[in-house]
């Protein structure tokens, strides 16, 4: 049996990459990080994303990845 993966997201505006998956019900879900835990926050405690992280659902089948950067410069 393979290990389950879970898709997480956060409420911060900055989202360099968005991952798109099918969940276990074949619904499309979007998030920013994949983890093998649906309980342990995948962002380090000192990350700006840690406090606002939430689980989106089980990441069953990878569909795509995109960026919402839109050519903005990062310094």
Secondary structure, DSSP 8 states (H G I E B T S, - for coil): -----EEEE-SSS--S-EEEEE-TTS-EEEESEEES-SSS-SS-TTSTTTTT-EEEEE--EEEEEE---TT----
